[in-house]
Amino acid sequence: MSATTVLIADDSLVIRAVVRDGLETEGYRVVEAVDGLDAVEQCRADPPDVVLLDVEMPGLDGYQVLTELKGDSELRDIPVVFLTSRSTMDDVVSGLRGGAHDYLKKPFEGAELLARVAAASHVKKLQDELQERNAALEELSRIDSLTGLYNRRFLDEELARRHSDSLRHGYPLSVVLLDVDHFKLVNDTYGHSAGDQVLRAFAGRLRRELRAGDVGGRWGGEEFLLILPHTELDGAFTVAERIRSATAAEPVAADGQSITVTVSGGCALGPFGSSEAMVKLADARLYQAKLAGRNQIATAASAGLRAP
């Protein structure tokens, strides 16, 4: 585990030396800033875990540095401990209201310095752990529990974002809606456990076949949606056909059975109208592919296309 980094910002060489000696003895990594501007620049270049900040410095004073840090989304969570020789409660309250974690009145004892830095470091550790857990929960909220692919909620949001972006920047955007053929028959014949294994196997196929930059997920039931930025209709057909042919060529082993699986798909080229309209068009092409006999990909240009 790397050492906790503490930045000490003080225009006094003596104070910086005292702080450095005390903290390094306890295993902290200490970096120094000679004034407020130097402190801000160092924090942006290499964010520390804790900042010890003198209130009275030339150029940017401690309050101004605090404002800069709290206004930066990358730095606002760093605990700041003010070092001050001011004794009025108004000065202390001003710092705390501005977002400081704590304050230390000069002159200070080494034990008090260590205690306050340890407390601030603990707060930073808890904040980091909370952010990591929140990020993990956010990621889980985007994932379909059965297949491990993105779920409908995320696909809706991502397609709307990509649709808006493609309209703004003028690049093509294609969507593909894929459906596992006769999936109800798979469940009825082999059981729901086997059906789940078929969906998981198909999800694995999607992961292997999608290109960098493509987004795929479970749209619902046995339907899967692909979002293909910077892709014309023929490119979307190529991706979908590759998935279709690979799926048909490799039966799924499930519960001791070898199950032949095929998929049908519909492609739509955008951007146009809304993201919902694009999916609706892809769904209409999917319906054409099913009417034409399934195990094929239909596009907005023609239905029932299949590579020889």
Number of C-alpha atoms within 10 A of each C-alpha: 3 6 11 17 20 24 24 26 29 26 17 12 12 10 16 21 13 11 20 19 13 17 20 14 9 9 11 18 17 21 16 21 21 16 23 27 20 17 25 20 12 17 20 14 9 9 17 20 24 27 28 28 28 26 25 18 19 13 12 18 17 27 22 16 23 24 15 16 22 19 11 11 8 12 17 15 18 24 26 28 26 25 24 19 15 13 10 8 8 10 14 18 13 12 21 16 9 13 20 22 20 18 21 20 15 14 10 12 10 13 10 12 19 15 11 17 25 16 15 22 21 15 18 18 14 12 15 14 12 12 12 12 12 12 12 11 11 11 12 14 14 17 19 18 11 13 19 15 21 22 23 18 15 18 22 15 12 15 24 15 12 17 25 16 15 18 16 10 8 11 15 18 25 25 32 31 28 26 25 23 18 13 19 14 11 19 15 11 11 16 14 13 11 21 22 17 17 25 22 17 18 23 19 14 16 24 14 10 14 18 11 7 10 16 20 22 25 26 22 12 10 19 18 25 27 24 24 26 22 16 19 17 21 14 14 26 25 14 20 28 22 15 23 24 16 17 21 14 12 14 16 21 14 17 13 9 11 11 17 14 23 23 26 28 35 32 32 28 23 22 23 15 10 15 20 14 14 23 23 15 20 26 22 20 27 29 18 22 24 22 11 16 10 21 22 25 31 31 25 15 12 12 21 21 15 14 10 3
